[in-house]
Amino acid sequence: QVQLVESGGGLVQAGGSLRLSCSVSGRAFSRLSMGWFRQAPGKEHEIVAGVSWSGLRTYYVDSVKGRFTISRDIAKNTVYLQMNSLKPEDTAVYFCAAYAMSDSVPLASDRYDFWGQGAQVTVSS
């Protein structure tokens, strides 16, 4: 059974930084493309960033380009989302998700096979 466990959320002031971690177990991490999604109150899931299982493809939504970085540690079966220059509009529950079908980064949440439990990120102004 594949499990994704997130950590690293919290409360930060605007302009600050946080790093989210997502630890994966139960499946070969090297054959999982990983995505970070977020969901703000009253809104749908939005993909924030993603990386294909080869690491050759990455994706960032325009609103986070230059501020967020997705990375992986294969040895630790962990994917990270480094978030810098945070803004109040980044406030949301952040989820990591895994896609096992190909070396790509789907943008639609319903393409992903496995999900973490979510981590709250709150950015105060």
C-alpha positions as a LaTeX table, in Angstrom:
\begin{tabular}{lrrr}
\hline
Residue & $x$ (\AA) & $y$ (\AA) & $z$ (\AA) \\
\hline
Gln1 & 0.00 & 0.00 & 0.00 \\
Val2 & 1.40 & 3.37 & $-1.03$ \\
Gln3 & 1.52 & 5.99 & 1.68 \\
Leu4 & 2.38 & 9.68 & 1.34 \\
Val5 & 3.03 & 11.59 & 4.54 \\
Glu6 & 3.45 & 15.36 & 4.46 \\
Ser7 & 5.12 & 17.58 & 6.99 \\
Gly8 & 6.37 & 21.12 & 7.29 \\
Gly9 & 3.25 & 23.24 & 7.11 \\
Gly10 & 2.57 & 26.10 & 9.50 \\
Leu11 & 2.01 & 29.79 & 9.99 \\
Val12 & 4.41 & 32.31 & 8.50 \\
Gln13 & 4.41 & 36.02 & 7.82 \\
Ala14 & 4.26 & 37.36 & 4.30 \\
Gly15 & 7.72 & 37.28 & 2.75 \\
Gly16 & 8.77 & 34.29 & 4.79 \\
Ser17 & 9.65 & 30.74 & 3.79 \\
Leu18 & 8.49 & 27.22 & 4.49 \\
Arg19 & 9.57 & 23.83 & 3.21 \\
Leu20 & 7.06 & 21.05 & 2.81 \\
Ser21 & 8.20 & 17.43 & 2.77 \\
Cys22 & 6.38 & 14.38 & 1.47 \\
Ser23 & 7.72 & 10.97 & 2.40 \\
Val24 & 6.66 & 8.09 & 0.17 \\
Ser25 & 6.52 & 4.41 & 1.09 \\
Gly26 & 5.12 & 1.25 & $-0.43$ \\
Arg27 & 6.24 & 1.75 & $-4.02$ \\
Ala28 & 9.42 & 2.42 & $-5.96$ \\
Phe29 & 9.86 & 6.17 & $-5.64$ \\
Ser30 & 11.91 & 6.27 & $-8.83$ \\
Arg31 & 8.79 & 5.27 & $-10.80$ \\
Leu32 & 6.50 & 7.91 & $-9.38$ \\
Ser33 & 5.93 & 11.37 & $-10.79$ \\
Met34 & 5.14 & 13.73 & $-7.95$ \\
Gly35 & 2.94 & 16.77 & $-7.72$ \\
Trp36 & 2.15 & 19.37 & $-5.11$ \\
Phe37 & $-1.41$ & 20.66 & $-5.11$ \\
Arg38 & $-3.15$ & 23.19 & $-2.94$ \\
Gln39 & $-6.74$ & 23.87 & $-2.05$ \\
Ala40 & $-7.89$ & 27.16 & $-0.59$ \\
Pro41 & $-11.32$ & 27.46 & 1.06 \\
Gly42 & $-14.07$ & 27.40 & $-1.52$ \\
Lys43 & $-11.69$ & 26.63 & $-4.36$ \\
Glu44 & $-10.74$ & 23.50 & $-6.28$ \\
His45 & $-7.43$ & 21.69 & $-6.17$ \\
Glu46 & $-4.75$ & 23.60 & $-8.03$ \\
Ile47 & $-1.47$ & 22.07 & $-9.08$ \\
Val48 & 1.39 & 24.14 & $-7.77$ \\
Ala49 & 4.41 & 22.19 & $-8.94$ \\
Gly50 & 5.32 & 18.78 & $-10.26$ \\
Val51 & 8.29 & 16.66 & $-11.25$ \\
Ser52 & 8.33 & 13.60 & $-13.48$ \\
Trp53 & 9.82 & 10.38 & $-12.23$ \\
Ser54 & 12.97 & 10.84 & $-14.31$ \\
Gly55 & 13.37 & 14.35 & $-12.97$ \\
Leu56 & 13.64 & 15.64 & $-16.52$ \\
Arg57 & 10.29 & 17.44 & $-16.51$ \\
Thr58 & 9.07 & 19.98 & $-14.02$ \\
Tyr59 & 6.04 & 22.21 & $-13.89$ \\
Tyr60 & 5.19 & 25.32 & $-11.90$ \\
Val61 & 1.97 & 27.28 & $-11.97$ \\
Asp62 & 2.66 & 30.86 & $-13.04$ \\
Ser63 & 1.78 & 32.33 & $-9.67$ \\
Val64 & 4.66 & 30.52 & $-7.92$ \\
Lys65 & 7.38 & 30.65 & $-10.57$ \\
Gly66 & 10.56 & 32.09 & $-9.15$ \\
Arg67 & 9.32 & 31.59 & $-5.57$ \\
Phe68 & 8.70 & 27.83 & $-5.18$ \\
Thr69 & 11.04 & 24.96 & $-5.98$ \\
Ile70 & 10.21 & 21.27 & $-6.15$ \\
Ser71 & 12.98 & 18.78 & $-5.51$ \\
Arg72 & 13.48 & 15.12 & $-4.67$ \\
Asp73 & 15.80 & 13.02 & $-2.57$ \\
Ile74 & 15.64 & 9.57 & $-4.14$ \\
Ala75 & 17.61 & 7.98 & $-1.30$ \\
Lys76 & 15.07 & 9.25 & 1.22 \\
Asn77 & 11.97 & 8.63 & $-0.95$ \\
Thr78 & 11.01 & 12.21 & $-0.28$ \\
Val79 & 9.83 & 15.13 & $-2.38$ \\
Tyr80 & 10.09 & 18.70 & $-1.17$ \\
Leu81 & 8.44 & 22.00 & $-1.92$ \\
Gln82 & 10.57 & 24.97 & $-0.92$ \\
Met83 & 8.35 & 28.03 & $-0.70$ \\
Asn84 & 9.98 & 31.45 & $-0.52$ \\
Ser85 & 8.57 & 34.98 & $-0.60$ \\
Leu86 & 5.24 & 33.65 & 0.60 \\
Lys87 & 2.14 & 35.73 & 0.05 \\
Pro88 & $-1.24$ & 35.66 & 1.83 \\
Glu89 & $-2.78$ & 34.24 & $-1.33$ \\
Asp90 & $-0.58$ & 31.16 & $-0.92$ \\
Thr91 & $-2.65$ & 30.22 & 2.13 \\
Ala92 & $-4.16$ & 26.78 & 1.52 \\
Val93 & $-3.98$ & 23.14 & 2.41 \\
Tyr94 & $-1.12$ & 21.65 & 0.44 \\
Phe95 & $-1.21$ & 18.05 & $-0.75$ \\
Cys96 & 1.43 & 15.89 & $-2.32$ \\
Ala97 & 0.28 & 13.39 & $-4.91$ \\
Ala98 & 1.87 & 10.57 & $-6.88$ \\
Tyr99 & 1.27 & 9.54 & $-10.48$ \\
Ala100 & 2.44 & 6.09 & $-11.50$ \\
Met101 & 1.50 & 5.76 & $-15.16$ \\
Ser102 & 4.20 & 7.63 & $-17.05$ \\
Asp103 & 7.19 & 9.94 & $-16.91$ \\
Ser104 & 5.13 & 13.10 & $-17.11$ \\
Val105 & 3.48 & 15.71 & $-14.90$ \\
Pro106 & $-0.30$ & 15.66 & $-15.27$ \\
Leu107 & $-1.97$ & 18.93 & $-14.38$ \\
Ala108 & $-5.37$ & 17.49 & $-13.45$ \\
Ser109 & $-5.78$ & 16.21 & $-9.92$ \\
Asp110 & $-7.91$ & 13.25 & $-11.02$ \\
Arg111 & $-4.92$ & 11.79 & $-12.89$ \\
Tyr112 & $-3.02$ & 11.15 & $-9.68$ \\
Asp113 & $-3.13$ & 7.77 & $-8.03$ \\
Phe114 & $-2.08$ & 8.43 & $-4.45$ \\
Trp115 & $-2.48$ & 11.38 & $-2.11$ \\
Gly116 & $-1.13$ & 12.61 & 1.17 \\
Gln117 & $-3.26$ & 13.85 & 4.02 \\
Gly118 & $-2.56$ & 17.53 & 3.49 \\
Ala119 & $-0.62$ & 20.20 & 5.35 \\
Gln120 & $-1.99$ & 23.61 & 6.26 \\
Val121 & 0.03 & 26.62 & 5.15 \\
Thr122 & $-1.13$ & 29.97 & 6.46 \\
Val123 & 0.54 & 33.21 & 5.40 \\
Ser124 & $-0.33$ & 36.28 & 7.42 \\
Ser125 & $-0.15$ & 39.78 & 6.02 \\
\hline
\end{tabular}
